[in-house]
Amino acid sequence: MAEKPILQLGNPILYKICEPVSRSELTTMATVANDLHDTMMVFRSRHGVGRAIAAPQIGVLKRLLFMRVEKPVVMINPTLSNLSNDMVALWDDCMSFPDLLVKVRRHSSCTITFRDLNWHEHTLDLEGDLSELLQHECDHLDGILAVSRAIDGTSFAYREHLPKSEIQAYQTRISRGIRN
């Protein structure tokens, strides 16, 4: 277990599609999950944000996510389904470009199915913050970054340049997901 460097915007690895995890790789994936945890917790301590991280962000091209909202959750081979027609526009952030926010549209609800480190399958119905968060993380597994989903050419901002009302809305959204 160790903190790993987070690959930054422009690194070609971030644009690659990840390979599925096989059951025979669970021991290795447990180590990767621990590295994701450690990396995210260090990032969170430095930046005050960080709810989830995808394996390709530390250079591992496997379909693996780590999320810590209320409790730690490892998601192996996650798939999204039941994407709502209802969309929400929001400022999205990413550990791979920590100072930049990108306004994107995400489905307001969806379903995620994944396996845990014991190879048990789970299905969760997601709404709101968790829906947008896990859509963002699953995009990483497909080599898609939030910058590719920008609503338009004016949908980019540094945190300090957002209007005060939008900063408050952004901070409220992310603070609901951070629990130590």
Secondary structure as UniProt FT lines:
FT   TURN            9..10
FT   HELIX           12..15
FT   HELIX           23..25
FT   HELIX           26..47
FT   STRAND          52..54
FT   HELIX           55..58
FT   STRAND          64..68
FT   STRAND          72..81
FT   STRAND          87..92
FT   TURN            95..96
FT   TURN            98..99
FT   STRAND          100..107
FT   STRAND          109..115
FT   TURN            117..118
FT   STRAND          121..127
FT   HELIX           128..141
FT   TURN            142..143
FT   HELIX           146..149
FT   TURN            153..154
FT   STRAND          156..158
FT   HELIX           159..161
FT   HELIX           164..175
FT   TURN            176..177
//
